[in-house]
Amino acid sequence: MIEIYDRKGMTNISLSGLKRIKEILKNDEVLYITNAVKTTGSEVVKMISSINDKSLNSAIEKNENLYIRSTNKGVIRIEALKLSFNGPDDFKPLDDLLSQFGKDILEKNRTLKKLRENGDIEILSEHDVDAVSNYLKQERDIKQQKIEEAKKNNSGGGTDNEDMWSDKNPHAVSASSLGGRSSPKDNEGSLLTDDMFT
């Protein structure tokens, strides 16, 4: 994992999420905390790319299973191959792809080659798949938690069908002083006095 701090706070990203890291860093100046060295976003991306290459080569040497996936949240379709990647958690065994389309498909197919160069698809070891899956699950959990908090804040802590004038509504007392009902038994007409009509 890499931790990136900016004005919005901290973002935790798996080292294999090279495209996302590249998007966040862009061309901004970066303070690389490990060695306290000022560098550029592209240098950090290069370093992470190198780490990923070493990890991949190590996995190949150990004859680990390899997977290919999209780094994008949307769907990527490669019509010529009738192949689609359905988001970042759609891990496809690389052996299946190579046996179906040939060992040189990653270089031969222009679209696949371009997507790999841009970081839109990547090859991962089995170990990296576990790390990315855990990261994506954490990201979904955080997003769901924010949605639930927003719903709770929008409803004022009560249920959606709760009467705004009920005693359970914390604003009912202040609303009643503005001419609303202070209890269900009261009638709005009682705010008018007889001498107003004489």
N, C-alpha and C positions, 0 to 999 in steps of 0.2 A: 504494500500500500504506500501511497505518497500523500502527504498532507499539504494542501495548498491554502495559505491564508491570504485573504484580501479584505477589502473594505466591507464585504458582505459577511465575513466570518470565515470559518474553516470548511473546506471541502475535502472529503476522504475519497480517493480514487485508487482503484486497483492499478498496479503498474502495467497490466496488460491493456488498460483503457487508454491507449496512446492517442487516439483521435480526440477523446474528451479532454485529455491533458493539454493537447495542442490548442484546442479551442479556448480553454481557460487562460493559458499563458500567452497566446498570440505572440506579439512582439514586445511585450512589456518587459521592463527590467525585473530581474528576479534575484532575491537574496537566497542563495542555496545554503540552508542552515547547517547541513551536515559538516561542511568545512568552513562555514561562515565566509563564503566567497561570493562576490557579486558577479552574476553571469546573465545570460539572456535566456529567454524562453526556449529558443531553438536549440541551445546547447543542452538544456535539461532534457528536452525531447530526444535529442541524439543519444544522451547517456541512457535514458530509459529504454530506447530502442535497442541499444547494445546489450543491456541486461536481458531484455526479452529474447534477443537472438541467442545469447548464451544459454538461457533456460531451455529454449526450443532445441538447440543442438544437443544439449545434455539429455533431453527427453528422447531424441532420435537415437543417440548412442545407447541408451538404456532400453531401446525398443518399446517405449511407452506408447500407449494409444494417443493419437493426435486428433484434434477436432478443429473444425472451421466454423466461424460464426460471424454475424454482422455486428458492428458496434453501434449501429443506428437503431433508434426506437421504432421506426417505421418498417415497412416491408420492402425488401430489395428483390426484384424479379430479374432473372437473366433469361429472357425469352428463348434465345438460341439454344440454351441447354435445358429449357423447361425446369429451371431450378429457382427456388425462392428461399430467402432467409427471412423468417418471421420475427424480427426483433432480436435484441441482444442475448436473450436466454434460449435461442434456438441453436443448440450446439449439434453440428452434423459430424459424424465420424469421417475423418479425412480419407481413410481407406475406401469407404463406400464411394466417395466422389471420384477417387483415382481409378477404382475398378470399373466404374460406370463410364467415365469419359476419357480415361487414359492417364498415364503417369505424368505427362507434360501439360496437362490441362491448365494448370495455374499460370504457365508461361504462354501457352498457345492461344488461350481465349483472351482477347483484348480487354473485355469487360472485367473479367476476374483479375487480370493483371493490374488494371487501372484502380479497381476497388482496393486491392491489397496495397498498392503504392500510396493511395490516399488515406489508408487506415480505416476504410469503411468495412473491410472484412479482415479478420486476422486468424492465424493458426495458433492453437493453444495446446499445451500438454494436459494430461488428465489432472495433474495437480493444480494447474492454472484454472481449469474449468471449475474445480471445487471453490477456489478463491473468488472467482468472478460470480459464481452462483450465490455465494454467501453475501457478497457485496450488493448484488442486485436485489436480493431478498431484504437486506437492511434498508436499501433505498426505497423499496415498495412500502415497507413497514413505516418508515418516516413519513412518506407521502400520505399514507392512509391515516396516520396519527394527526397530521396537519388538517386533513379534510374533516376528521371527526371533531377536532378542536374548533374549526371554523363553524361547523354546524351547531356545536354547543354554544358558541359565542353569539351566533346569529339568532338563536332561539331564546336567548336570555336565560338559559339554564332550564326552561320549562319545556312542556311538550308543545308541538306545533298547533294543536287544537285548543290549547288552554285559553279561556276567556281573559281578555286583557284587563277586565275590571274585577277579576276574581281576587280573593284575599291572598292567593298564592303568588300573585304578580307583585314584585317588590315596588313597582312604580304606581300601583293603584292608589296609594295614599296621596302621593304628590299629584297624580292625575285628577283625583277627586277635588282637590283644592282649586283646580282650573275649570271646574264646572262639570266634571264627570261624576258618575255615581260612586259613592263611597262604600255602598253595599248593594247587593242585588235587590233589597227591599225598597231602597230609596227611589224616588221618581224625579226625573230632571225638572218637571214642572214645579216641584217644591222650591226651587231656587227663585221663583218669581213671587213677589209680594203683592197683596191686594192694592196697595196705594199706588202701584205702578200704572194701574189702569183707571184711576180716578182723576 
